[in-house]
Amino acid sequence: GKTKPISFKGLLNSITRQWGYENHIIEFKDWFKITELPSKSIEWQQQIKASAIKLSDHIKQISTLVEGDDCRSILLYSRLCLMLGDHYYSSCSKDKNWHSSTELYANTDGNHQLKQKLDEHLVGVAKQANENVKKLPQFEGVFNQAIRAKDKKALNKRSPKDFRWQDIAVSEIRKWKKKEQAIDKHQFGLFAVNVASTGKGKTYANAKIMQALSADGNSLRYVLALGLRTLTLQTGDEYREKIGLTNEELAVLIGSKAIIDLHQQEKRGARTGSESQDSLLDNELVFSKDFPEQGLDTVLRTQKDRQFLYAPVLTCTIDHVIQATEVIRGGRYILPTLRLMSSDLVIDEIDDFDDTDLIAIGRLIHLAGMLGRKVVISSATIPPDMAEGYFNAYQAGWKIFAKMRNKPTSIGCVWVDEFGTKAKTISNIGDYTKKHDKFISKRIKSLNQEVIKRKANIAPCSTNADEYFDAIKQAIMEKHKHHNFVDTKTGKTISIGVVRVANVDPCIELTKHLLAADMPEGSCIKTMAYHSRQVLLMRHEQEKYLDKILKRNGDHWEEDVLEDEVIRKHVDGINAKNVIFVLVATPVEEVGRDHDFDWAVIEPSSYRSFIQMAGRVLRHREKEVTEPNIAIMKYNLRALKTGGKKVAFRWPGYQRNLDDLSSYDLEKIVDTTELIERLDASNRVQKTNSSELADLEHKVIHELLTSYESKGPESLQGWIYSGWWLTGIPQTLVRFRNNTSMDKTLFLTIDDGFVEKNDKGKTVPVARDNIVREELSEEKSDNLWLMRDYERLLSNQAGKGDLEETALTYGEINLPLYGEELKNQQFVYNEQLGLATN
């Protein structure tokens, strides 16, 4: 049960028939009325006898392994080889020379005809599994140069002056490797934390670091795992452009052909029977090389599978690699596990994951250690308990590998930021925590010497929820007054800001409010809503525009903004002296978007949300501020709507219970003096006890990752130190991306109807009475910042192709059901604003 540990033997003793696939149609007394058994097969009996004789010679060693709980990696490899054997043999035709007296069959062919006899299948799988065991060293690929990217000149060049810290990191790592004579340069334990600030080139630095850690110091083989598809594609572009990785050295995997197509078109600038038989990879992979099979063709039958495994650098959403630990039935865990056997792991923007997802990531990090790989976690806002918890998970995994391979159990630990790098050999968690805290304290002192680019004030608002949007409007006006730029052509004062709201429905409601708001004389707001509940093609057009207009780097950013056709038309077409461009956005703006705003107004959800949104203010511009350029609302909307009687700092946020916070008044749970002097990540990366809201986040992360007394299946420690890893209970209790809303994927057709695809890919009309279409009034339309036309975009995308077919790819939208049936819910869809619940 929950919170309780379980031993290996205890787990085996607890297994009953209820653990199996019980057939409730057949009564228990009839279970053993069997007319056919594989034991009737002579061939099967011979195989069993031969295996039993071999096994009897090793009874003592096996007993020792089980008694000492040292069999974890052996069982992992055994299961892997067995399932690979089944995967391979199931894909083969039946053996025409097989003669058997049994009439039991293992599987069917593509025409649903009986294929392999059960005894043939069992014997064939066993033989193939035995072959796979012999191939395990090939999967580790320690000396296989063909699976590495070598001699990347860009990585060996000195970094520009502002990024010289990247070279210092490489230098310190090389010094440490040279000093540690005892380590095996091909396989040594290493856990690194890169906490360099946003915009300092962490992603590129990670590539330099991974090259420095390689055996020859001049090659790359790793998986870069990220949380978002957009980040994955952006990183793929960066690696091609800056490092010079070719499409034969870099594979990009995100799982959506439509998103890849749209991204690649944007880069070009213009459009031009048996489950075991399936490919192990069921996603879109961008990679142009097929590697030689090298004797593994008996395992990896498809080109896509081989590319996933062999590509020197794999950039993917973490969902694909985390299947190595999260899949509890079927073979989807096989390929990611094989990849991790030969590939180091970098998890970028690791702080973007919330809640119990952190436990699932801990399981992945533990596996990487157990497979003998190195791990780098990267984010400017890694909390201390996250660093410690993941170090502990990694070290526990590495110890299993080290014991099996006779390696040192201590591991190399590296801390990196833009001010310096430390590399130490660490053998226990106490030492790690001391070194980490010391590094972060030094980092904060250095950050405090930097130019102050962000200050925050608490924006006043009443406890009346109906007045909340007007309070936000007042905060917008205040920020525009102090943070703006002037159009030299008209003399008008302009600013571009963002309002962050916690959820989609209020995002749409606030946008409508601002579109129709009474403004002071001489001022005008142009606004749009940005969130996830929009048709894919419409959202892509919006993101393409925002990415272009909000770069704002270089000396001529003002000219670039004012020359934009949309901005120019608004500025020239209205009489108001103050023109305020407002993006109303949900947390989708907090991560993965390289946007630079003049100011921000934030509906609070967590302290982390302040830091994330602050990273979008003056992102690319070095400019010291004297007036606060960030306003944080005194309350959040959920607190006002529930009268403070329900959990409010949640969805998103860290609050679990009503008594987690003493108040919902932000002025009482944060240090307002601290915020108005400087808003940075200090309270996130260090426990300062100056903010009750930040303290809550540290408490939650501690409970998830460093609560070492918790050993139940729902805990990370239970996975690491107890026997729960032998079951699927941990993944059942704590699912990665546990989406309780159960989204339904629909497609918007050219005639404005919504359809969904059934299991056979056929379209079925849906939600005719549940989704109401809404049009904006002329007044509101005039105040839209960016107007998009779905039919025109669809036509452009289709070219000479079929519009309906195009809509069934690029017209995708996700409908949140929150556990309810669609027929019981009502939605409103507006082409410009997206989908809202009614």
N, C-alpha and C positions, 0 to 999 in steps of 0.2 A: 504494500500500500504506500500511500504518500508519506514522505519524510523518512521512511525506514530503509536501512540498507539491507542487502541480501547477499549471501555468499554464493559461490559457484555451486557448492553441494546443496545448499538450501534451495536454490532455484530449481535444480534437477529434481529434488524431492517434492517440490510443490506442483510439478506437472501432473495434470489429470486429463481425462478424456475431454473435459470442457475446453482445453487449450487447442484442440484439433478442429478440423472442419466437420462438425457433427452434422449428420444427415437426419433431420428430425422426422422425415417421411418414413424411414425404416426403423422399426422397433429394435431396441437393443438386443433382445433375444435372437433376432434374425441376422445380426451383424456377422456371425461366424458360419452361416450357412453358405460357404463358398465352394464353388465347384472347380474353380481354376486358381492356381497359384504359380508364381514364377519358379517356385522350388521344384516344379515338375520338369524344368528345363535342365538338361545335362550341362549345357554350355554355361548357364548361370551358376550351377552348383560348382563347376570347376573354377570359375572366377572367384566365388566366395571362399572356396577351400584354399586357393593359393593366397588370397589376401589374408585369411585368418591365420595361416602359418606365419606369414611375415609379421602380422600384428602380435602374435604370441611371443615373438622374440624381443618385443619392446614394451612388454606390459609394465615393467618396473619404471622405465623412463616416463611412460605416459601417466602412470600413477603419481609420480613426482611432480609432473607438470600440473596436473589437476589439483593436487594437494596444495601446491604453492601459488595457485592462480596465475601461473606464467604462460598459460596456453592461449592468451588472447590473440596474439599475432598469428599463431599457428592456425587457430580456427578461422581467422580472417582470411588468410591465404588459402586454406583448404576450401572454404565456402566459395571463394572467388574462382578457384580452379575447377571445382565441381560444377558451378553454374555456367562457367565458360564452356566446359565440356558439354553440358546439356544444350547450351545455346548453339554450339557448333553442330553437334550430332543431330539435333532436331532439324537443322537446315539441310541435312544430307538426304538423299533419296534412300529408300529402304534397300537393304542388302539382299540382292536377288539370290545369293548363294546361302542365305541363312535358312536353316531348317529347324523347325521347332514344333514340339508337340502341343504347346500351349496355344490357346485362342485369345490371349489377352493382348491388347494393343496399347501403345503408348501415346499415339498422336494420329492426326489426319493430315492429308496434303491440302494444297490450295483449292482443290475441288471438293473438300470435305469427305474424301475417301480414306478409309483406313490405310495407314502407311506402315510404320515400323512396329514389329512385334515387341511386347514389353521386355522380354528377356534380351532381344537384340539391342534394344535401346539402352537398357541398364548396363550391359556389358560394354557397349560402344561408348557410353558416357564415361564409364569408369576408366577405360583405356585412354580416352582423350584427356580426362582430368589428370591422369598420371603424366601424360605428355606436357600438359600445361604447367605442372609443378616444375618440370625440368626447364621450362621457358621463363620462370620467374626472374632469374638474373637478367634476361633480355629485356623484360619489362622495366627493370630498374635502370637499364641503359647507362650504367656508370661510365663505360668507355666508348659509348656510341656517339661519335662526332657528327653523324648525319642528322641528329635530332637537335643540334645546337646552332644558333646564329653566331657567327664568329666575325672578328675583325670589323666591328662597326666603328668606323673612323670618327663619327660624330660624338660617340661616347668617350673616345680617348682624347678629344680636344679639350682644352681648358674652357671652363664655362665663362660667360661674360662676367664682368666685375660684380654686378648685383647678385649673381648666382654662384659666386666663388665658393660658397659654403658646400656646394655639391662636390667639388673637388677635395675639399677638406674631409668630407665624409669618406670618400674613397681612400684617401691617404691614411686616415685613422684605422680603417678596416684592414688595409694591407699591413700596417704596422702590427696590428693585433694578430693577424694570421702568421706573420713571420715570427712573432714572439712565442706563439703557442706551438711548439715543435711536436707535441704529442698527438695533435689532432690528425686524423686522416683527411687530407685535403679534398677527397672525393665525397666523403660522408661525415659531416660533423654537425652537432646540434647548434642551431643559432636562432635566436628570437630578437627581432629588431622592432623599434618603435620610431616612426618618423612623424614628428609633431611640428614641422615647419609651418609657418603661417600661410593662409590662403593667398594665392597669387605669387608665391615664392618658387614655384616649380617643383612641387613634391613628386608629381607623377614621373617627370623626367629624371629626377634625382633617384627615384626607386630603381629605374633601369640601370643607372650608373652603379648603384649599390649592389644590385644583383650580379652585374658583371664582375665587380670586385670580389664577390663571394664565390664565384665559380672556381673550379679546380685550377684552371689555367689563368684565371684573372682576366680573360679576354673573350668570354662567350656567354651566351644567354640561353637559359631554358627555364621558363617559369609560367605560372598562371597568374594573370592579373584579374582579380575578381572585384566587381563593383556592384553597387546596389541598384543602379538605374540603367535602362537601355540607352538613354541619351548620353550618359557619361561614358558608357562602353564604346559607343560609336565615336564620340569626341576623342577619347583616348586612343582608339585605333588610328584616327587621322593624325594625332600628334606623334605617335610612334612611327608612322610612315614618313611624315614630313621632317621631324627633328632628328630621329635616330637613323632614318634611312632603311627601316625594315621593309622588305618587299612582301608582296602577296604570297611568296613562297617561304617566308620566314615568320609571318604574322597571320594568325587566324582570329577572326572576330565572330563571336557567337552571341546572338541576343534573342533568338527564338521568334522573330517576327519578320517575315519576308516583306510585308508592306512598309514597315519602318525602315528596313535596310534600303529598299527601293527609293523611298522618299529622301533619305539621307544622301544616297549616292547621286541622285538627280540634282540635289542642291549643291553638292560638291562640284559636279560638272558644270553647273550654271544653267543647264537646259536639259530637257528630256530627250533622249534619243529612243488460318487453320491451326497453326501452332504458334503460341505467343513467343516462344523461344526463337522463332525464325526471323523476327523483326530486327531491324537495325537497332543497335544499342543507343543510337542518338536520334532523337526525334525533333530536330530543330534546324533553323537556318544557319549555315556556316559559311562565312566568307573566307575562302582560302583557295589558292589556284594550283597547288601542287599535290600530286598523289605520290606517296613514298613507296619504294619497293617493299614487297611484303615481308622480306627478310625472315621467312620461316614462320611468320605469325599469321599467314593467310588461313591457317586452320582455326584461328581464333577470331580474327577481324575480317568479316566477309564483305563489308561495304567500304567504298572509297571514303565516305564521310566519317565513318568510325576511325579509319586509319589516320585521316587528317587531324581529327580531334586529338588523337593520341600522340602523333609525331610532330606536329607543328612546333617549332622551337619556342615561340611566344604565343600564348593563347590569352586573348582578352575577351572576357565574357561576363555576363551578369552572374552573380554569385549563385543564383538558383541552379545553374547547370552543374557546378562543381560540388555544391553542398549536397547533391543527391547521393554522394558517396557515403554519407552518414544518415540521410533522412529517409531513403527508400526502404520500406520494410517488407515489400512484397514485389516480386518480379526482378528483372535484370537491369533496371535503369541505374543502379548504383555501380555497375561493373566498370563502365568506361571511365567515369570520373575517378574511381579508385585506382585503376591502371595508370591514369594520367598522373595522379599524385605520387605513385611509386617512383616516377622518374623526374618529377617536376616540382620545383620550389613554389611557394605560394605567397603572393602579395595581396592583401585585402586593403583596397583603397577606400578612403572615406568611411572607415569602419564605424565612426560615431553616427552615421546616418541611420543605423539600425536601432530599433526601439525594443524595449520590453523583452519578452521571452525569445525573440529572434536572437538575442545575445547568447542565450544558452545553446541554441542550435549552432551558432558560429563557433562557440567553444568546443562543441563536439567535433567540428571539422578541423579546428586547430589541433586538437588532441590526436586525431587520426594522422594529420600531416607529420606530427612528431613521431608517432608510432611507425610511420613508413620511412623515417630517417630524412625527412625533408626540412628545409629552412623556412621560416615564416617571418614576414614583415607585415606589421599593421601600420596604417597610415591615416592620420587625420590631425588637424590643428587643435582639436578639442577632445582628446582622449582623456577621460576621467581616470583618477588613480586606481580605482577598483577594477576598471576595465583592463588596464595594463597589467596589474597584478594577477587578476583572474585568468587572463589569457596566457601569461607566463606560466602560471601553475598548470594549466591544461596542457600547454606545449611540453613542459618539462616532464610531466607524468607520462605523456606519450613517448617522448624521447628515451626515457629510462627503459621502457619496454624494448625499444629498438636496440639501445646500447647493450642491454643485458644479453640479447639474442646474438648480437654481432661482436661482443667483446670490445665495446667502445667506452670511452670515458662518459660517465653519467652527467658531469657538469656540462653546461652549455655556454656558448658565447652570447652575450647580450649587448646590443647596440642601441644607443639613443642618439637621435639626429634632429637638429633643427637648424635654422638659418644663422645661429650664433656659434654653433660648434657641434662636435660629435664625441661621444664617449663609447669605448668598447671594452668590456670586461668579461672575464670568465666567472660565471656564477654557479654555485652549487645548491643554494637553498633560497626559499622564498623571502626570508627575513633580509638577506643581503640584497636581493633584488629590489624590495620595497624601499630600503634605505637609499640605494643608488638612484632609483627612479625619482624619489622625492627631492633628492639633492639636485638632480638635473633640472627638474621642473622649477624649483625655487630660483635657481640661477637664470632660467629662461624668463621667468616673470620679472625679475630685476632688469633684464635686458629689454624686455618689452616696455617697461615703464620709462625707459629712456627715449623711446621712439616718439615721433610726432603724433599728437592726439588727433585722430581722424574722425572719431565717433564719440559723441556725448548723448546721453538720453535723459529725458524728463518724463515724469508721470503725467499723462494728459487727464485733466479732470473730466468726470462724467457723473451724472446723477445715477441713482439706483433704479430709475425708470427705464426699462428696456426699450420703450417706444422712443426715447430721446437719444438712444445710443448712436445711431447713424449721424445725427446732427452734431454730436460731440466729436465724432471722427472727422466730419467736415471742418469743424473749427480747428482741430489739430492739423489738418491738411493746410488750411490757410496760414496758420502760424509757422509751419515749416517752410512753406513757399516764401513767406516774407523774408526769411533769413538765409535761405539756401536756393539761389537761383542764378541765372545768367541772362544777359541782355542780347536781343537780336539787333545787330547793328543796322540792319536794313529798315526796321520799323520802330526801333526804340522800345519795343515791348519787352516786358520781363517774363521769363519763361523758366519753368522747372519741370523736372521729370521725377516723379516719386512713386512709391509703392505702398499700398495698404495691405498688410498681411492679416487675413482672417482665418480662423481655425478650420472652418468647414465649408463645403460647397454651397449649400443653400444660402447661408448668410452672405457668401461672396456674391452670389447673383442678386440677392435682395439689396445689398449695399450699392452694387453697380447701378441698379435701377433707380435707387434713391438719388445717387449723384447725377445721373442722367437728367433727372427732373428737378434737381434742387434749386431753390432760390439762392442766387449768389449776390454778394455785395456788388454794388455798382463798380464797373471797371475790372471785374474778375470773371473768368470763365474756366470751367473744368471740362476736359475731354478725357473720357475714361473707357476702359474695357475690362472684362472679367477673364481671369486666367485660372483654369483648374483642370482636373483630370476628366470631368464628365462632359466631354465635348467630342464630337466626331473627329476621328483620327486626322483626316485631311484638313479640316478646319483648324485643328490645334497645331498641326505642322506648319500651316501658313502663318499662324500667329507667332509661333516660336521662331520661325525663319525671320520674320520682321523684327521681333524683339532682339534677337541675337545680333542683327545688323545695327539697329539704332542705339543699343545700349553697350556697345564695346567701349566707346569713349576713352580710348587710349591714344597716346601720341599728342603732339602739340596742336593738332588741328581738329580736335574732336567736336568743338562748337560748330565749326563750318560743316563738318560731316552731318551733324544732327540737323542743322538748319537747312541744309540742301536736300534733306529727305523730302520726297514729293508729298507724303501725307502730312508731315509736320508743317511744311511750307504752306500748304493749302489751308490748314487750320489757322495758322498765325496771320496770314494775309486776309483771310475771309471773315474775321470778326473784329468788332470795334474795341473789345476789352483790352486794357493795357496789360493785365496780368493773365497769362495763358498757362494753365496748370494741367499737365498730362499725368493721369493717375492710372496705374495698373492695380486693380483690385485682385489679389491672388491668395490662393490657399497655400499650404506648405509645399506644393510642387515647386514654388519659386525658391525655397530655402536651399535646395541641393541640386547640383547638376546644371545650374544656369549661370553662365559667365556674364552677369548683368551688372551694370554700374548705375545706381540711382543717386539723385541729389539728396534725398531724404527718405525716411520710412515712418509709417505709423503702424503700430503692432497691436493686434488683439492678443493678449498674453495666453499662452498655453503651458509654457515651461521656461525655465531660464535658458535652456538650450535654444529655444526658438528665438530669444533675443539675440543670441550670439550668431545664429545662422543668418538671420535677416540683416544684422549689422554688417555681415560680410558682403552684402549686396549694396551697401552705401559707400560711395567713394572707393569702389573696389579697385579701379585702375588708376586712380588719381592721387597723387601725394599732396594733400591739402590739409593744413591745420585748421581746426574749427574752434571758435570761441563760444558760439551758441549751440545748444543741443540740436543735432540734425536727425534725431530719432525720438519719436513720441511713443510711449507705451501706455495703453489705456489703463485707467485705474482699476477697472473690472473687466472680466471677459463676459461675453454675451450669455453664455450658458449659466453663469452664476446669477445674472440679473433675471433671466427667464425662469429660473427655479427658485428665486427668492433666497438663494444661498443655502437651500436645504438639501441639495444633492451634490454629488461629486461633480466639480466643474473643471478642474485642471486635468482633463482626461480626453482621449479621442481627438487629437493627440495630447499627450502629457503623461505625467508620472503619478498622479494622485490615484490611490486605490480606495481609500476610505475617507469619510467626511472629516474625521479628526486628524488626518495627515497634516492639515494646515490650520493654523489658529484663526485665519481670516481670509476672505476673498478680496479684501482691499489691498491692492498691490503695495501701497505706501507702508503697510504694516508687515509685509513679508519679504521685502527687499531693502537693501541699503540705498536710499534715494541719493544721498550725498555722494556715494561711491559712483553711482550711475551718471550723475551729472558732471563728475570730473572726468570719467573715462568709462566707456563700455567696451570690455574685451573679454577674453575667455578665462581670466584668472579664476573666477569662482567655479568654473567647469573643470579645469585641469588640476585644481588644488582644493582641498577642503579648508576653506577660510572661516567657516561658521559666521559669516557676516550677512548671509541671506538665507532665510528659512526656506524659500522656494528652491534655491540651489542645493541646500542641505537635503531636501526631500529626494532630489535626483540621485545624490550620492548614496543615500540610504537604500533606494530601490536597486541601484546597480550593485551595491554590496550584497543585497539579498539574492540577487541573480547569480553573481559570479564569485564572490569571496565569502559566502556563508558556509564555511568549511564543515560545520556540524550537520548540515542538511545532506542526507545520503539517500533520499528517496528517488524514485524514477523520474520525478518532475524536476530534479535539480541537476546542475552540472556536475557537482561532486559525486552524486549517485551514479552518473554515467562513467566518471573517471575511476572511482575507487570501489564501486559495488558491482554486483553481478547483473545489474539491470541491462547492461549493453547486449546481453544474450537474447533479449526480448524486443518487441516493438512497442513496449509500454512507454518508454521515454518520448519517442516520436509521436505517439498518440496523445499523450498528455500535453506535450509542448511541441507544437508544429511550427515549422519555419513559415513565415508569412501566413499566420493563422487568420485568414480572412473570413470573419464571421458574417460579413455582408452577403457572401455568396453571389457575386456579380453574375448577371446574365449578359452575354455578348450578343448585341444586336447590330444590324446594318441599316443605315438610312438610304433608301432607294431614291432614284431620280424623281419619282412622283410623290415624294415626301412621306412614304409609308415606311414602317419599320418591319424588318423580317429577321428571323434567326435561321441558322443552318442546323438541320438535323444530323443524325449520326452518319448518314449517307451523303452529306454535303448538299442536299436539296434544301431550297429555301421555303420557309413557312411564314406567312403573315402573322404578326403578333402585336399585341397591345394596341389594337385599333381603338378600343374604348378606354385605354389606360394612360395613353400619352396624348395630351392636348397640345396642339400647335399654337404658338403665341407670336404675334407680330408686335414690334415696337412702334410707338406713335412717331409721327414725323419729328416732333420736338426732341424726343429721346434719341432718335436715329441721328439727328444733327449733332448731338453731343458725344456720339461714339468716336473714340480715338481712331480705331481701325475697323473699317467695314469689309466683310468678306462675303463672297457669293459662292455657295456650295456648288450650284449647278455649273458655274463657269469654271471653278477649280476642277470639278469632276471631268468636264469636257476637255480641259487642258491636259489632265492626267491621262485620259483615254486616248487622246490623239485620234487616230483613225479606228481605234478599237471600239468595243461595245461598251456603252455607258453603264448598263445594268451590271455587267461583269466587273467593271471598274469599281462601281459602288459596293459590290460584295467583297471587295478587298480593302478599299480605302475609306469606306463609309462606316467603319467599325466604331461602336460606342458601347461602353459598359454601363449596365443598369444595376444599381445596388438594390438587392431585395431584402437584406437584413433578416433572413430567415422566414420571410412571409412569401406567400404565393403572389405572383404578378397580378392576378385578377383582383386581389384585395388592395391594390395600391394605385395611386394616381400620380402622374408626373406631368410636368409642363416642359415642352421643348421650344427654345427660341434659337434660331440659327446663329445669332450673334452672341448670345449669353450661355448657351448650353442647356443641360438638362437639370431641372430642379424637381424636388418632390412637392406635391401640391397639398 
